[in-house]
Protein backbone atom coordinates (compact mmCIF):
# COMPACT_ATOMS: atom_id res chain seq x y z
CA UNK A 1 0.00 0.00 0.00
CA UNK A 2 1.39 3.39 -0.93
CA UNK A 3 0.96 6.89 0.34
CA UNK A 4 0.67 9.01 3.42
CA UNK A 5 -2.27 10.96 2.12
CA UNK A 6 -5.13 12.87 3.73
CA UNK A 7 -8.14 10.72 4.66
CA UNK A 8 -10.31 11.99 1.83
CA UNK A 9 -7.83 10.66 -0.74
CA UNK A 10 -7.21 7.04 -1.55
CA UNK A 11 -4.11 4.91 -1.36
CA UNK A 12 -3.10 2.11 -3.68
CA UNK A 13 -2.29 -1.54 -3.21
CA UNK A 14 -0.03 -3.11 -5.82
CA UNK A 15 0.25 -6.78 -6.77
CA UNK A 16 3.09 -7.99 -8.99
CA UNK A 17 3.22 -11.39 -10.69
CA UNK A 18 6.79 -12.58 -10.05
CA UNK A 19 7.25 -14.52 -13.28
CA UNK A 20 5.76 -12.09 -15.80
CA UNK A 21 6.29 -8.89 -13.76
CA UNK A 22 2.74 -7.91 -14.74
CA UNK A 23 1.47 -5.34 -12.25
CA UNK A 24 -2.03 -4.65 -10.92
CA UNK A 25 -2.76 -1.45 -9.01
CA UNK A 26 -5.99 -1.05 -7.06
CA UNK A 27 -7.09 2.25 -5.49
CA UNK A 28 -8.58 1.93 -2.03
CA UNK A 29 -9.87 4.09 0.76
CA UNK A 30 -9.10 1.82 3.74
CA UNK A 31 -6.49 -0.81 4.60
CA UNK A 32 -9.30 -3.28 5.19
CA UNK A 33 -9.88 -3.38 1.41
CA UNK A 34 -6.60 -5.20 0.75
CA UNK A 35 -8.14 -8.68 1.00
CA UNK A 36 -10.98 -7.99 -1.42
CA UNK A 37 -8.50 -6.57 -3.95
CA UNK A 38 -6.24 -9.58 -3.46
CA UNK A 39 -9.19 -11.87 -4.22
CA UNK A 40 -9.83 -9.96 -7.46
CA UNK A 41 -6.15 -10.18 -8.38
CA UNK A 42 -5.95 -13.90 -7.53
CA UNK A 43 -9.07 -14.76 -9.54
CA UNK A 44 -7.86 -12.82 -12.56
CA UNK A 45 -4.37 -14.34 -12.51
CA UNK A 46 -5.66 -17.88 -12.07
CA UNK A 47 -8.14 -17.41 -14.92
CA UNK A 48 -5.50 -15.97 -17.27
CA UNK A 49 -2.72 -18.44 -16.51
CA UNK A 50 -4.57 -21.64 -15.53
CA UNK A 51 -2.24 -21.81 -12.51
CA UNK A 52 -3.00 -21.29 -8.83
CA UNK A 53 -1.52 -18.52 -6.74
CA UNK A 54 0.36 -20.60 -4.19
CA UNK A 55 2.72 -18.35 -2.30
CA UNK A 56 1.80 -14.67 -1.93
CA UNK A 57 4.68 -12.56 -0.64
CA UNK A 58 4.79 -9.10 0.87
CA UNK A 59 7.38 -6.51 1.74
CA UNK A 60 6.96 -7.49 5.39
CA UNK A 61 4.45 -4.76 6.22
CA UNK A 62 2.05 -6.90 8.26
CA UNK A 63 -0.35 -4.10 9.19
CA UNK A 64 -2.28 -4.75 5.95
CA UNK A 65 -2.80 -8.46 6.61
CA UNK A 66 -6.05 -8.96 8.47
CA UNK A 67 -7.14 -12.17 10.16
CA UNK A 68 -9.52 -12.77 7.24
CA UNK A 69 -6.62 -12.44 4.80
CA UNK A 70 -4.26 -14.82 6.59
CA UNK A 71 -6.92 -17.48 7.27
CA UNK A 72 -8.12 -17.55 3.65
CA UNK A 73 -4.80 -18.08 1.90
C-alpha positions in Angstrom: 0.0 0.0 0.0 1.4 3.4 -0.9 1.0 6.9 0.3 0.7 9.0 3.4 -2.3 11.0 2.1 -5.1 12.9 3.7 -8.1 10.7 4.7 -10.3 12.0 1.8 -7.8 10.7 -0.7 -7.2 7.0 -1.6 -4.1 4.9 -1.4 -3.1 2.1 -3.7 -2.3 -1.5 -3.2 0.0 -3.1 -5.8 0.2 -6.8 -6.8 3.1 -8.0 -9.0 3.2 -11.4 -10.7 6.8 -12.6 -10.1 7.2 -14.5 -13.3 5.8 -12.1 -15.8 6.3 -8.9 -13.8 2.7 -7.9 -14.7 1.5 -5.3 -12.2 -2.0 -4.7 -10.9 -2.8 -1.4 -9.0 -6.0 -1.1 -7.1 -7.1 2.2 -5.5 -8.6 1.9 -2.0 -9.9 4.1 0.8 -9.1 1.8 3.7 -6.5 -0.8 4.6 -9.3 -3.3 5.2 -9.9 -3.4 1.4 -6.6 -5.2 0.7 -8.1 -8.7 1.0 -11.0 -8.0 -1.4 -8.5 -6.6 -3.9 -6.2 -9.6 -3.5 -9.2 -11.9 -4.2 -9.8 -10.0 -7.5 -6.2 -10.2 -8.4 -5.9 -13.9 -7.5 -9.1 -14.8 -9.5 -7.9 -12.8 -12.6 -4.4 -14.3 -12.5 -5.7 -17.9 -12.1 -8.1 -17.4 -14.9 -5.5 -16.0 -17.3 -2.7 -18.4 -16.5 -4.6 -21.6 -15.5 -2.2 -21.8 -12.5 -3.0 -21.3 -8.8 -1.5 -18.5 -6.7 0.4 -20.6 -4.2 2.7 -18.4 -2.3 1.8 -14.7 -1.9 4.7 -12.6 -0.6 4.8 -9.1 0.9 7.4 -6.5 1.7 7.0 -7.5 5.4 4.4 -4.8 6.2 2.1 -6.9 8.3 -0.4 -4.1 9.2 -2.3 -4.8 6.0 -2.8 -8.5 6.6 -6.1 -9.0 8.5 -7.1 -12.2 10.2 -9.5 -12.8 7.2 -6.6 -12.4 4.8 -4.3 -14.8 6.6 -6.9 -17.5 7.3 -8.1 -17.5 3.6 -4.8 -18.1 1.9 
